[in-house]
Amino acid sequence: MKRAVVTGASGFVGANLARRLLAEGHQVHLLLRPEYARWRLQPFCDEVQIHEVDLHDAEGLARTISLIRPEWAFHLAAYGAYPQQTDLARMIATNISATGHLVEACLAADCEAFVHAGSSSEYGLVDHAPAEGEAIDPNSHYAWTKAAATHLCRHIARDRDAHLTVLRLYSAYGPYETPTRLLPTLIHQGLRGQLPPLVNPDIARDFVFVEDVCEAFLLAAAHPQSERGAVYNVGSGVQTTLREIVDLARRRLDIAAEPAWGSMGDRHWDTEVWVADAEKITRELGWRPRYTLAEGFDRTVKWFIDHADQLPNST
């Protein structure tokens, strides 16, 4: 059993990771901002220790971490991943400065392993599956701040000889995902025999089931690594177009409605090539996705049906 700290646990991936840690018998501490969204945590909030703390407050954060003395730390708190999150100053403060504060606090408390959630958006728009060692060219404020945090983590890991790992996540999906995101929206509309407005059908993503993502976090924490500040892509290695995911939803949910392609405008981050090169994490950590997209989709549908009365309208 490990004493683990998780930031961002009121979010989609963080909540799933907290549940996974509990299921495996670890002692779980959640660092949450005072105004955190509670709906994802309600089923297990009595099983964890919640600390309301401002990650921007370096001294207060250090005091909290010194009291917890975590053995593992998982940093998933971020700002800017959703279209409505546009404040650049807050992106810098949350994605870069707060990351630095947390790393320093955890190292001062002799934390054994620190795993930081990076983003596939750090690569920018590329025409292939990028490997971790390739040059990056982020194309948004959010992506640039996440890339800066990755560089910061790598520098501290090598400078301090620390077990600090970055996971660049591709398109995670599954239970507790924000209801307004693509797959939950397809499920909500599809259960009523409808389809939502849709962008270009050739837009592509690499969908990876959230249970597989959680497995990557645990392996990154538990696995001894020779490379300090290692970066790993976490994706299925399979590119799926919007046309393919809509076809899957129509088959699984028996949707008669025809897709209205182009009824929603493309977003600036939309691209027809977006897929992970996951060879490094397979080779070094033994990670590979257990769930196909069809299997993960079916599990997600069941979860949303079973929890329909608990879902909010937004994060």
Secondary structure, DSSP 4 states (H G I P E B T S, - for coil): --EEEEESTTSHHHHHHHHHHHHTT-EEEEEE-TT---TTTTTTGGGSEEEE--TT-HHHHHHHHHHH--SEEEE---SSSSTT---HHHHIIIIIIHHHHHHHHHHHTT-SEEEEEEEGGGG-S-SS---TTS-----SHHHHHHHHHHHHHHHHHHHHT--EEEEEE-EEESTT--TTSHHHHHHHHHTTT----B--TT-EE-EEEHHHHHHHHHHHHHS--SSTT-EEEES-S--EEHHHHHHHHHHHHT--SPP-BTSSPPPTT--S------HHHHHHH-------HHHHHHHHHHHHHHTGGG--S--
